Amino acid sequence: MQNYIKTHAPKYITLPDTKAYHNTAVYNSIFGWKDYYVMNRFIFSHRINDFNSDNFRAHEPFNIHTYYELLFPIQGKIRFFCENQVMEFRDNIFEFISPFHLHASRLLNDSSYERFVFYFPKDIFSEIDPNNLLLEKFMSGETVFFHYNSDYNSLLMLLNETEKQLQSDHPLANIIAYSNMIKIIGLLNHHAVPISKSKPSIPPNVQALKSYIDENFLSIENTSQIAKHFFYSREHISRLFSKHYNTKITDYIAKKKIDHSIRLIKNGTSICNACYQSGFQNLNSFTKAFRATIGVLPSKYQKSFYLKDDPPSKEKK
């Protein structure tokens, strides 16, 4: 979870307030919420913001990261995106985002957006659940959006209790918060129902634009190339994409390339080859984009990944 802290460091007001008595670091965001880094295991946050079209993009751009994210939206006029799945906010839903899945949200109308968020690594429950049975239902990544088919208020009570404990001076607050997270995951296993892939009314030409990028991002060098394909101006396609997906088209392409490079590195491809096979023109631009997106240099990510797994087989020459 240090990657999360590193990539979000510019968005924190001060150094963390460390509560040594229950091993929790509290990071105050410039956006008004607190990130609780608990036991060096997971990050918990309760976020409430009044958004409009001008300030929303800075908070909720297209994102990709190396850890899991569990999002419980409480209120807001929001549309959620993850890979090719789309869902508009409704009661009793949650989103389970796997590592390296591109995801974002879009503000549909000016509104207050409230949500609870957990960020955690795959091995968070390794000591009590070495076979990852608690997360097995969600780890395939095939389904991102789920409906909670039981008393949602009971779930909200656990989330609120977790926040209350982390705000307190109780010496066992971290243990209680960790225990609550286990309870929450357990409840989700019993009562979560996958929501079939649904696509709200995104205009066909915008869907076609995204599909073209998803299929050709490795060879796309600039927006002029895309504009030429659709017989639009660069300005027009940039406005279209930004309006419906809440991110710049160039940022989306860059993150698609980084996602591809990570998959190559995980399969044993060298950093140099991963750079060029992912559509980057040089190692400098690749390294800069990788660090900005993932929070560490490609070489450090490669080393940390292979510490957990068997060394990769050498590439064929």
WOJOJO-V488471 format. One line per field, one symbol per residue. ss: DSSP state (a for helix, b for strand, c for the rest). phi: phi as a letter, one per 40 degrees, with the letter a starting at -180 (. if undefined). psi: psi as a letter, one per 30 degrees, with the letter a starting at -180 (. if undefined). Layout:
BEGIN
ss = ???
phi = ???
psi = ???
END
This chain:
BEGIN
ss = caaaaaaaaaabccccbbbaaacbbbbbbccccbbbbbcccbbbbbbbbbbccccaaaacccbccccbbbbbbbbccbbbbbccbbbbccccbbbbbcccccbbbbbcccbbbbbbbbbbccccccccccccccccccccccccbbbbcccaaaaaaaaaaaaaaaacccccaaaaaaaaaaaaaaaaaaabbbcccbcccccaaaaaaaaaaaaaccccccaaaaaaaacccaaaaaaaaaaaacccaaaaaaaaaaaaaaaaaaccccaaaaaaacccccaaaaaaaaaaaacccaaaaaaaaaaaccccccccc
phi = .ccccccbdccbcbcccccccbfbbbbcccchbbbbcbffbabbabbbbcbbccbccccbcdbaacbcbbbbcbahcbbbbafbbbacdacgbabbbcdgccaaabccadacbbabbbbacccdbdcbaccfccbdcbccgcbbbbbccacccccccccccccdccccbccbdcccccccccccccccccbcbdcddbbcccddcccccccccccbdcbcbaccccdcccfbcdcccccdccccbgacccccccccccdccccccccgccccccdcccgccacccccccccccchbcdcccdccccccbcdcccccc
psi = ffeeeeffefgkellkjkiffghkkjkjkfgflkkjjkggelkkkjkkkjllfefeefeilklklgllkjkjkellikkkkjcgkkkkklkgllkjklkgkklalkkelklkjklkkkkllegegeefifgheefefffffekeklkjhajfeeeeeeeeeeeeefflgkfgeeeeeeeeeeeeeeeeeegkkkkkkkjlikkeeeeeeeeeeefgfffkflfeeeeeeghlleeeeeeeeeefghlkeeeeeeeeeeeeeeeeefggkleeeeeefggkfleeeeeeeeeeefflleeeeeeeeffflkklkkkk.
END
